[in-house]
Amino acid sequence: MTEPNPGPSHQPDAEQEPAHDPEVLQLAAQVFDLARKGDTAKLAAYIDAGVPANLTNDRGDTLLMLAAYHGHADTVSALLQRGAEPNRINDRGQTPLAGAVFKGERDVIDALVEGGADPMVGMPSAVETARMFGKDELLRLFGAG
């Protein structure tokens, strides 16, 4: 028995799907820019209005990853308070915490650890990154030194 063909009226129309809507794509780009720039108030307002706290770009980077990598501790805290997952990895296996260790963003590291980030998650993990760069104080913070 073959599966019934739903016909053209039931096929998804790429132009009607939200992910292909130019306005949705423009809004997503703006939201990612707010995370990169650390515009905490505007980004929080978008999240509070319904933008997913774990919105992910085409490389698997979340808003939290971008805020952390660019050194915005207040934005990181606001995202965590709104449900952003601190241990979500991107397409390269990186976590926000490992990115903050790489960049040397101590305020961001503290916010992520306080928000539940696991220093053992990811490739390389935050612990491995701290070891690579000889950051003994971070290894102690992570309980690995």
C-alpha positions as CSV (number, residue, x, y, z in Angstrom):
1,M,0.0,0.0,0.0
2,T,1.4,3.4,-0.9
3,E,1.0,6.5,1.1
4,P,-1.6,8.9,-0.3
5,N,-0.3,11.9,-2.2
6,P,-1.7,15.0,-0.4
7,G,-1.6,17.0,-3.6
8,P,-0.3,20.5,-4.1
9,S,-2.8,22.1,-1.8
10,H,-1.2,20.3,1.2
11,Q,2.4,20.9,0.2
12,P,4.3,23.5,2.2
13,D,4.9,26.7,0.3
14,A,8.4,27.9,1.0
15,E,7.3,31.5,0.5
16,Q,4.6,31.1,3.1
17,E,6.7,29.4,5.7
18,P,7.8,31.8,8.5
19,A,11.5,30.8,8.1
20,H,11.4,32.1,4.5
21,D,9.5,35.3,5.2
22,P,11.8,38.3,4.5
23,E,10.3,40.2,7.5
24,V,11.0,37.3,9.9
25,L,14.6,36.9,8.6
26,Q,15.1,40.6,9.0
27,L,13.8,40.5,12.6
28,A,16.0,37.5,13.4
29,A,19.1,39.4,12.0
30,Q,18.2,42.4,14.2
31,V,17.8,40.2,17.3
32,F,21.2,38.5,16.7
33,D,22.8,41.9,16.3
34,L,21.3,43.0,19.6
35,A,23.0,40.0,21.2
36,R,26.4,40.8,19.6
37,K,26.2,44.4,20.6
38,G,24.9,43.7,24.1
39,D,21.8,45.8,23.9
40,T,20.3,44.0,26.9
41,A,17.1,46.1,27.2
42,K,16.0,45.7,23.6
43,L,16.9,42.1,23.4
44,A,15.1,41.3,26.7
45,A,12.0,43.1,25.3
46,Y,12.0,40.9,22.2
47,I,12.4,37.7,24.3
48,D,9.6,38.9,26.6
49,A,7.4,39.5,23.6
50,G,7.9,35.9,22.3
51,V,11.2,35.6,20.5
52,P,12.7,32.3,21.7
53,A,15.5,32.7,24.2
54,N,17.3,29.8,22.4
55,L,17.0,31.3,18.9
56,T,19.8,29.8,16.8
57,N,21.4,31.1,13.6
58,D,22.5,29.0,10.6
59,R,25.8,28.1,12.4
60,G,24.1,26.9,15.5
61,D,25.0,29.9,17.6
62,T,22.4,31.0,20.1
63,L,21.8,34.5,21.3
64,L,23.6,33.5,24.5
65,M,26.6,32.3,22.5
66,L,26.9,35.6,20.7
67,A,26.4,37.7,23.8
68,A,29.0,35.6,25.7
69,Y,31.6,35.7,22.9
70,H,31.3,39.4,22.6
71,G,31.7,40.0,26.3
72,H,28.3,41.2,27.4
73,A,27.8,39.8,30.9
74,D,24.5,41.7,31.6
75,T,23.0,40.4,28.3
76,V,24.2,36.9,29.2
77,S,22.4,37.2,32.6
78,A,19.2,38.5,31.1
79,L,19.1,35.7,28.6
80,L,19.7,33.1,31.3
81,Q,16.9,34.6,33.4
82,R,14.6,34.2,30.4
83,G,15.4,30.5,29.8
84,A,18.4,30.4,27.5
85,E,20.2,27.1,27.8
86,P,23.8,27.7,29.1
87,N,25.1,24.4,27.8
88,R,23.7,24.4,24.2
89,I,26.5,23.7,21.8
90,N,26.9,25.2,18.3
91,D,27.6,23.4,15.1
92,R,31.3,23.3,15.9
93,G,30.7,21.8,19.3
94,Q,31.5,25.0,21.2
95,T,29.6,26.3,24.3
96,P,29.1,29.9,25.4
97,L,31.4,29.2,28.4
98,A,34.2,27.8,26.3
99,G,33.9,30.9,24.1
100,A,34.1,33.2,27.1
101,V,37.1,31.4,28.4
102,F,38.8,31.7,25.0
103,K,38.0,35.5,24.9
104,G,39.1,36.0,28.5
105,E,35.7,37.5,29.6
106,R,35.7,36.9,33.3
107,D,32.4,38.6,34.0
108,V,30.7,36.5,31.4
109,I,32.3,33.4,32.7
110,D,31.0,34.2,36.2
111,A,27.5,34.9,34.9
112,L,27.5,31.6,32.9
113,V,28.7,29.5,35.8
114,E,26.1,31.1,38.1
115,G,23.5,30.3,35.4
116,G,24.4,26.6,35.4
117,A,26.9,26.3,32.6
118,D,28.9,23.0,32.8
119,P,32.6,23.5,32.2
120,M,32.9,20.0,30.9
121,V,30.5,20.3,28.0
122,G,31.6,20.9,24.4
123,M,34.7,20.3,22.3
124,P,36.9,21.8,23.5
125,S,35.2,22.2,26.8
126,A,35.7,25.3,29.0
127,V,38.1,23.2,31.1
128,E,40.1,22.1,28.1
129,T,40.2,25.7,26.8
130,A,41.4,27.0,30.2
131,R,44.1,24.3,30.2
132,M,45.2,25.2,26.7
133,F,45.7,28.9,27.7
134,G,47.1,28.2,31.2
135,K,44.2,29.9,33.0
136,D,44.8,28.2,36.4
137,E,42.3,30.5,38.2
138,L,39.6,29.3,35.9
139,L,40.5,25.7,36.4
140,R,40.1,26.3,40.1
141,L,36.8,28.0,39.5
142,F,35.7,24.9,37.5
143,G,36.9,22.5,40.1
144,A,39.5,21.1,37.7
145,G,42.7,22.7,39.0
